[in-house]
Amino acid sequence: MTQQLAGSPFLKPTFPKAPVGGPLRHRRHTLPASEFRNLTPQDAISVFEIEREAFVSVSGECPLTLDEVLNFLAQCPELSLGWFEEGQLVAFIIGSGWDKEKLSQEAMTQHFPHSPTVHMHVLSVHRHCRQQGKGSILLWRYLQYLRCVPGLRRALLICEDFLVPFYLKAGFKERGPSAISVSNMRFQEMEHLLGGQAYARRNSGC
């Protein structure tokens, strides 16, 4: 499960279309307007800055420390997905391998290679890009991408109660209260089965 699937249709960049009735304007740079790709340790600082701004102001805690971000992006970059616009990270998901039926405290910091389960640690969107549907689009693409990774069967995550409807809409099922607690915060465990073929590309407008 350590092989990155660069050929996955869900990681292909999308490019701007030529204006109707006129030539394509020359861009001042060669970066794609919108690109989805696996993250690398070089992306860790951008990841952590977005994560810190999103979570510290709400709960006072980051799901992952900078060292943990670096660790996961070094060990299992193929279980991450970043959305870049003109080279800038605007949203991301970080996951790791898990080999047990339910998530436990150990799952917060450990990666188990060649496991059938992905533990989704964090989904976060840059503050300037929220309320635009980017979280839903990125999650959809991530789940379709996971279907292309050999050996994966399901995705697990924990979330606070107010986020349960968001994940239910994405096809997750509730599994009840999680055994994991962080600073007296309680969570629900959610599961998404990855069986079957990847769906046809959705017209997401990205």
Secondary structure, DSSP 8 states (H G I E B T S, - for coil): --S--TT-GGG--B-----TTS-----SS-S-SBEEE---GGGHHHHHHHHHHHHHHHHS--SS-HHHHHHHHHH-GGGEEEEEETTEEEEEEEEEEE-SSS--GGGGT---TT-SEEEEEEEEE-GGGTTSSHHHHHHHHHHHHHTTSTT--EEEEEE-GGGHHHHHHTT-EEEEEEEEEETTEEEEEEEEE--S----------
